[in-house]
Amino acid sequence: MLLEVCANSLASCATALREGAQRVELCSGSEVGGTTPGKETIIAALDLGIPVFPMVRPRGGDFMYTNDELAQIHRSILLCGELGCPGIVTGMQLRDGRLDSQAMRRVVDLAGPMAVACHKVFDGVPDAAEALEVLVDAGCVRVLTSGLAADAMAGARVLQQLVHQAGGRITVMPGGGVRSGNIAELARITEAREFHSSAITQRTAGADADAAEVRALVDQLSARA
């Protein structure tokens, strides 16, 4: 079983690697839910030796983008490929809340051979089952979701349904309020194999992953493997 750490800093990336997490989603702009990190930050994170999936999101707010913003997204994706990232995390939606299937397919085509994961834009869709099929058809490898709920525990049963629907075609990765105190129960209910957490606790400054929490999350998953 795998733990991905949402890292808002190089310190969090280093902690994730040292404490046994297998991947990081690297973000900037945590105050607006995450935006594309800078080139030098991506390079430094890759140099640590942990798989880095940068978020590609040009701004906070909604996920409906202008043509200029889409062009910016595409440039960021190409840069991530040039830097050697194994994949990226992004997502686009239409005005009715559905995922923008055309834009997602374009991103997957442009990113290849990098993998493309969809972030929590998924939690704003009107129909989770339909949205999952959009991502499968587009060629995404993974979706981060709390099951369209406020957090993953609240959405655990929907997450379980999505895991069953996915049938190995795409990875459904619970995220949102995932902590060492609930990850074992989440794993039991959802049957997911990958989990996402910032691992930020009151012991940290509010932006960096807590080493003890990362280790506890990893240990909980290892016990279930």
C-alpha positions as YAML, in Angstrom:
chain: A
units: angstrom
residues:
- id: 1
  name: MET
  ca: [0.00, 0.00, 0.00]
- id: 2
  name: LEU
  ca: [1.24, 3.49, -0.86]
- id: 3
  name: LEU
  ca: [1.27, 6.86, 0.85]
- id: 4
  name: GLU
  ca: [1.47, 10.08, -1.18]
- id: 5
  name: VAL
  ca: [2.29, 13.23, 0.76]
- id: 6
  name: CYS
  ca: [0.92, 16.58, -0.36]
- id: 7
  name: ALA
  ca: [4.09, 18.66, -0.05]
- id: 8
  name: ASN
  ca: [4.02, 22.44, 0.04]
- id: 9
  name: SER
  ca: [7.76, 22.75, 0.65]
- id: 10
  name: LEU
  ca: [11.08, 21.02, 0.10]
- id: 11
  name: ALA
  ca: [11.13, 20.29, 3.81]
- id: 12
  name: SER
  ca: [7.92, 18.27, 3.41]
- id: 13
  name: CYS
  ca: [9.41, 16.41, 0.44]
- id: 14
  name: ALA
  ca: [12.48, 15.50, 2.49]
- id: 15
  name: THR
  ca: [10.32, 14.38, 5.41]
- id: 16
  name: ALA
  ca: [8.15, 12.27, 3.12]
- id: 17
  name: LEU
  ca: [11.20, 10.51, 1.70]
- id: 18
  name: ARG
  ca: [12.93, 10.00, 5.04]
- id: 19
  name: GLU
  ca: [9.83, 8.61, 6.77]
- id: 20
  name: GLY
  ca: [8.86, 6.14, 4.07]
- id: 21
  name: ALA
  ca: [6.25, 7.80, 1.86]
- id: 22
  name: GLN
  ca: [6.50, 6.66, -1.73]
- id: 23
  name: ARG
  ca: [5.47, 9.79, -3.65]
- id: 24
  name: VAL
  ca: [4.81, 13.50, -3.26]
- id: 25
  name: GLU
  ca: [2.32, 15.81, -4.88]
- id: 26
  name: LEU
  ca: [4.33, 19.03, -4.99]
- id: 27
  name: CYS
  ca: [2.35, 22.27, -4.73]
- id: 28
  name: SER
  ca: [2.75, 25.96, -4.21]
- id: 29
  name: GLY
  ca: [-0.03, 28.27, -3.08]
- id: 30
  name: SER
  ca: [-1.44, 26.11, -0.31]
- id: 31
  name: GLU
  ca: [-3.60, 29.02, 0.84]
- id: 32
  name: VAL
  ca: [-5.66, 28.69, -2.36]
- id: 33
  name: GLY
  ca: [-5.69, 24.91, -2.50]
- id: 34
  name: GLY
  ca: [-2.49, 24.47, -4.47]
- id: 35
  name: THR
  ca: [-0.93, 25.92, -7.61]
- id: 36
  name: THR
  ca: [1.99, 25.05, -9.88]
- id: 37
  name: PRO
  ca: [5.34, 25.12, -8.04]
- id: 38
  name: GLY
  ca: [8.30, 26.96, -9.53]
- id: 39
  name: LYS
  ca: [10.89, 25.32, -11.77]
- id: 40
  name: GLU
  ca: [13.69, 25.49, -9.21]
- id: 41
  name: THR
  ca: [11.49, 23.93, -6.53]
- id: 42
  name: ILE
  ca: [10.60, 21.05, -8.83]
- id: 43
  name: ILE
  ca: [14.27, 20.47, -9.65]
- id: 44
  name: ALA
  ca: [15.26, 20.51, -5.99]
- id: 45
  name: ALA
  ca: [12.48, 18.09, -5.08]
- id: 46
  name: LEU
  ca: [13.46, 15.68, -7.86]
- id: 47
  name: ASP
  ca: [17.06, 15.84, -6.67]
- id: 48
  name: LEU
  ca: [15.96, 14.38, -3.34]
- id: 49
  name: GLY
  ca: [15.15, 11.13, -5.09]
- id: 50
  name: ILE
  ca: [11.45, 10.75, -4.37]
- id: 51
  name: PRO
  ca: [8.89, 10.53, -7.22]
- id: 52
  name: VAL
  ca: [7.49, 14.04, -7.69]
- id: 53
  name: PHE
  ca: [4.11, 14.80, -9.27]
- id: 54
  name: PRO
  ca: [3.83, 18.60, -9.48]
- id: 55
  name: MET
  ca: [0.38, 20.13, -9.40]
- id: 56
  name: VAL
  ca: [-0.33, 22.00, -12.61]
- id: 57
  name: ARG
  ca: [-2.83, 24.72, -11.76]
- id: 58
  name: PRO
  ca: [-2.23, 28.33, -12.81]
- id: 59
  name: ARG
  ca: [-4.36, 29.97, -10.08]
- id: 60
  name: GLY
  ca: [-6.73, 29.36, -7.21]
- id: 61
  name: GLY
  ca: [-10.47, 29.45, -7.60]
- id: 62
  name: ASP
  ca: [-12.46, 27.37, -10.02]
- id: 63
  name: PHE
  ca: [-11.18, 24.91, -12.61]
- id: 64
  name: MET
  ca: [-12.73, 26.52, -15.68]
- id: 65
  name: TYR
  ca: [-9.86, 27.97, -17.68]
- id: 66
  name: THR
  ca: [-9.53, 30.47, -20.50]
- id: 67
  name: ASN
  ca: [-7.57, 29.62, -23.62]
- id: 68
  name: ASP
  ca: [-4.64, 31.62, -22.28]
- id: 69
  name: GLU
  ca: [-4.74, 29.70, -18.99]
- id: 70
  name: LEU
  ca: [-4.91, 26.39, -20.83]
- id: 71
  name: ALA
  ca: [-1.86, 27.44, -22.83]
- id: 72
  name: GLN
  ca: [-0.10, 28.19, -19.54]
- id: 73
  name: ILE
  ca: [-1.08, 24.74, -18.23]
- id: 74
  name: HIS
  ca: [0.29, 23.11, -21.37]
- id: 75
  name: ARG
  ca: [3.60, 24.95, -21.04]
- id: 76
  name: SER
  ca: [3.89, 23.86, -17.42]
- id: 77
  name: ILE
  ca: [3.25, 20.25, -18.40]
- id: 78
  name: LEU
  ca: [5.95, 20.36, -21.06]
- id: 79
  name: LEU
  ca: [8.37, 21.85, -18.54]
- id: 80
  name: CYS
  ca: [7.65, 19.06, -16.06]
- id: 81
  name: GLY
  ca: [8.44, 16.57, -18.80]
- id: 82
  name: GLU
  ca: [11.70, 18.29, -19.63]
- id: 83
  name: LEU
  ca: [12.70, 18.24, -15.95]
- id: 84
  name: GLY
  ca: [12.12, 14.49, -15.70]
- id: 85
  name: CYS
  ca: [8.98, 14.34, -13.56]
- id: 86
  name: PRO
  ca: [7.26, 10.94, -13.66]
- id: 87
  name: GLY
  ca: [3.88, 12.65, -13.83]
- id: 88
  name: ILE
  ca: [1.70, 15.65, -13.08]
- id: 89
  name: VAL
  ca: [-1.56, 16.39, -11.26]
- id: 90
  name: THR
  ca: [-4.22, 18.59, -12.84]
- id: 91
  name: GLY
  ca: [-7.91, 18.89, -13.68]
- id: 92
  name: MET
  ca: [-10.41, 20.94, -15.68]
- id: 93
  name: GLN
  ca: [-14.18, 21.25, -15.44]
- id: 94
  name: LEU
  ca: [-17.10, 22.64, -17.39]
- id: 95
  name: ARG
  ca: [-19.59, 25.22, -16.16]
- id: 96
  name: ASP
  ca: [-22.06, 22.51, -15.17]
- id: 97
  name: GLY
  ca: [-19.45, 20.93, -12.90]
- id: 98
  name: ARG
  ca: [-18.67, 17.94, -15.12]
- id: 99
  name: LEU
  ca: [-15.05, 17.22, -15.94]
- id: 100
  name: ASP
  ca: [-13.87, 18.71, -19.24]
- id: 101
  name: SER
  ca: [-13.24, 15.45, -21.10]
- id: 102
  name: GLN
  ca: [-11.70, 17.14, -24.13]
- id: 103
  name: ALA
  ca: [-9.27, 19.18, -22.04]
- id: 104
  name: MET
  ca: [-8.30, 16.13, -19.98]
- id: 105
  name: ARG
  ca: [-7.60, 14.05, -23.08]
- id: 106
  name: ARG
  ca: [-5.48, 16.87, -24.48]
- id: 107
  name: VAL
  ca: [-3.46, 17.01, -21.26]
- id: 108
  name: VAL
  ca: [-2.84, 13.25, -21.26]
- id: 109
  name: ASP
  ca: [-1.72, 13.35, -24.89]
- id: 110
  name: LEU
  ca: [0.57, 16.30, -24.23]
- id: 111
  name: ALA
  ca: [2.05, 14.84, -21.04]
- id: 112
  name: GLY
  ca: [3.03, 11.44, -22.42]
- id: 113
  name: PRO
  ca: [4.99, 9.48, -21.37]
- id: 114
  name: MET
  ca: [4.38, 11.19, -18.01]
- id: 115
  name: ALA
  ca: [1.41, 9.91, -16.03]
- id: 116
  name: VAL
  ca: [-1.52, 12.24, -15.37]
- id: 117
  name: ALA
  ca: [-3.48, 12.24, -12.13]
- id: 118
  name: CYS
  ca: [-6.68, 14.21, -11.53]
- id: 119
  name: HIS
  ca: [-6.87, 16.29, -8.37]
- id: 120
  name: LYS
  ca: [-9.89, 17.12, -6.21]
- id: 121
  name: VAL
  ca: [-11.68, 19.01, -8.97]
- id: 122
  name: PHE
  ca: [-13.32, 15.57, -9.05]
- id: 123
  name: ASP
  ca: [-15.17, 16.34, -5.83]
- id: 124
  name: GLY
  ca: [-17.17, 19.07, -7.55]
- id: 125
  name: VAL
  ca: [-18.73, 16.83, -10.19]
- id: 126
  name: PRO
  ca: [-22.47, 16.07, -10.18]
- id: 127
  name: ASP
  ca: [-22.00, 12.36, -10.94]
- id: 128
  name: ALA
  ca: [-18.95, 10.54, -9.56]
- id: 129
  name: ALA
  ca: [-19.46, 7.37, -11.58]
- id: 130
  name: GLU
  ca: [-19.70, 9.32, -14.85]
- id: 131
  name: ALA
  ca: [-16.66, 11.43, -13.98]
- id: 132
  name: LEU
  ca: [-14.57, 8.35, -13.23]
- id: 133
  name: GLU
  ca: [-15.32, 6.98, -16.70]
- id: 134
  name: VAL
  ca: [-14.26, 10.32, -18.22]
- id: 135
  name: LEU
  ca: [-10.87, 9.96, -16.54]
- id: 136
  name: VAL
  ca: [-10.51, 6.34, -17.60]
- id: 137
  name: ASP
  ca: [-11.33, 7.26, -21.20]
- id: 138
  name: ALA
  ca: [-8.87, 10.17, -21.09]
- id: 139
  name: GLY
  ca: [-6.07, 7.88, -19.92]
- id: 140
  name: CYS
  ca: [-5.51, 9.25, -16.41]
- id: 141
  name: VAL
  ca: [-3.75, 6.89, -14.02]
- id: 142
  name: ARG
  ca: [-5.19, 8.15, -10.74]
- id: 143
  name: VAL
  ca: [-7.82, 10.36, -9.14]
- id: 144
  name: LEU
  ca: [-7.58, 12.07, -5.77]
- id: 145
  name: THR
  ca: [-10.98, 12.33, -4.12]
- id: 146
  name: SER
  ca: [-12.79, 12.45, -0.80]
- id: 147
  name: GLY
  ca: [-15.80, 10.73, -2.35]
- id: 148
  name: LEU
  ca: [-17.55, 14.05, -3.08]
- id: 149
  name: ALA
  ca: [-17.75, 14.68, 0.68]
- id: 150
  name: ALA
  ca: [-16.14, 17.12, 3.08]
- id: 151
  name: ASP
  ca: [-13.46, 14.56, 3.91]
- id: 152
  name: ALA
  ca: [-12.54, 11.01, 3.02]
- id: 153
  name: MET
  ca: [-14.15, 9.44, 6.09]
- id: 154
  name: ALA
  ca: [-17.46, 11.09, 5.27]
- id: 155
  name: GLY
  ca: [-17.16, 9.89, 1.68]
- id: 156
  name: ALA
  ca: [-15.81, 6.43, 2.49]
- id: 157
  name: ARG
  ca: [-18.73, 4.47, 1.06]
- id: 158
  name: VAL
  ca: [-18.68, 6.43, -2.19]
- id: 159
  name: LEU
  ca: [-14.92, 5.85, -2.34]
- id: 160
  name: GLN
  ca: [-15.54, 2.13, -1.96]
- id: 161
  name: GLN
  ca: [-18.03, 2.22, -4.84]
- id: 162
  name: LEU
  ca: [-15.50, 4.09, -6.99]
- id: 163
  name: VAL
  ca: [-12.74, 1.59, -6.19]
- id: 164
  name: HIS
  ca: [-15.04, -1.24, -7.27]
- id: 165
  name: GLN
  ca: [-16.10, 0.63, -10.41]
- id: 166
  name: ALA
  ca: [-12.49, 1.37, -11.31]
- id: 167
  name: GLY
  ca: [-11.67, -2.33, -11.33]
- id: 168
  name: GLY
  ca: [-7.96, -1.63, -11.69]
- id: 169
  name: ARG
  ca: [-8.40, 0.62, -14.72]
- id: 170
  name: ILE
  ca: [-7.53, 3.72, -12.69]
- id: 171
  name: THR
  ca: [-6.37, 4.20, -9.09]
- id: 172
  name: VAL
  ca: [-8.87, 5.81, -6.73]
- id: 173
  name: MET
  ca: [-6.83, 7.53, -4.02]
- id: 174
  name: PRO
  ca: [-8.68, 8.79, -0.92]
- id: 175
  name: GLY
  ca: [-7.59, 12.20, 0.30]
- id: 176
  name: GLY
  ca: [-8.97, 14.92, 2.53]
- id: 177
  name: GLY
  ca: [-8.59, 14.59, 6.29]
- id: 178
  name: VAL
  ca: [-6.55, 11.39, 6.00]
- id: 179
  name: ARG
  ca: [-4.59, 10.94, 9.22]
- id: 180
  name: SER
  ca: [-2.86, 8.13, 11.09]
- id: 181
  name: GLY
  ca: [-5.87, 7.85, 13.38]
- id: 182
  name: ASN
  ca: [-8.30, 7.01, 10.58]
- id: 183
  name: ILE
  ca: [-6.26, 5.60, 7.70]
- id: 184
  name: ALA
  ca: [-6.66, 1.97, 8.79]
- id: 185
  name: GLU
  ca: [-10.44, 2.34, 8.91]
- id: 186
  name: LEU
  ca: [-10.42, 4.14, 5.58]
- id: 187
  name: ALA
  ca: [-8.40, 1.34, 4.04]
- id: 188
  name: ARG
  ca: [-10.80, -1.25, 5.44]
- id: 189
  name: ILE
  ca: [-13.94, 0.47, 4.18]
- id: 190
  name: THR
  ca: [-12.75, 1.79, 0.83]
- id: 191
  name: GLU
  ca: [-10.46, -1.10, -0.17]
- id: 192
  name: ALA
  ca: [-8.16, 1.51, -1.71]
- id: 193
  name: ARG
  ca: [-4.45, 0.81, -2.06]
- id: 194
  name: GLU
  ca: [-3.11, 4.38, -2.23]
- id: 195
  name: PHE
  ca: [-3.78, 7.27, 0.14]
- id: 196
  name: HIS
  ca: [-3.01, 11.00, 0.16]
- id: 197
  name: SER
  ca: [-2.25, 13.18, 3.19]
- id: 198
  name: SER
  ca: [-0.52, 16.46, 3.94]
- id: 199
  name: ALA
  ca: [0.51, 14.94, 7.30]
- id: 200
  name: ILE
  ca: [0.33, 18.43, 8.83]
- id: 201
  name: THR
  ca: [-0.43, 18.43, 12.55]
- id: 202
  name: GLN
  ca: [-0.41, 20.85, 15.43]
- id: 203
  name: ARG
  ca: [3.19, 19.84, 16.08]
- id: 204
  name: THR
  ca: [4.30, 21.54, 12.85]
- id: 205
  name: ALA
  ca: [4.19, 25.17, 11.80]
- id: 206
  name: GLY
  ca: [1.07, 24.62, 9.71]
- id: 207
  name: ALA
  ca: [2.73, 24.17, 6.33]
- id: 208
  name: ASP
  ca: [5.18, 21.27, 6.64]
- id: 209
  name: ALA
  ca: [4.58, 17.57, 7.03]
- id: 210
  name: ASP
  ca: [5.01, 16.17, 10.52]
- id: 211
  name: ALA
  ca: [7.68, 13.45, 10.45]
- id: 212
  name: ALA
  ca: [6.02, 11.43, 13.21]
- id: 213
  name: GLU
  ca: [2.67, 11.60, 11.40]
- id: 214
  name: VAL
  ca: [4.16, 10.48, 8.08]
- id: 215
  name: ARG
  ca: [5.83, 7.54, 9.80]
- id: 216
  name: ALA
  ca: [2.60, 6.64, 11.60]
- id: 217
  name: LEU
  ca: [0.65, 6.75, 8.33]
- id: 218
  name: VAL
  ca: [3.24, 4.54, 6.62]
- id: 219
  name: ASP
  ca: [3.23, 2.11, 9.53]
- id: 220
  name: GLN
  ca: [-0.56, 1.83, 9.49]
- id: 221
  name: LEU
  ca: [-0.53, 1.01, 5.78]
- id: 222
  name: SER
  ca: [2.36, -1.42, 6.15]
- id: 223
  name: ALA
  ca: [0.41, -3.30, 8.79]
- id: 224
  name: ARG
  ca: [-2.42, -3.82, 6.29]
- id: 225
  name: ALA
  ca: [-0.27, -4.76, 3.30]
...
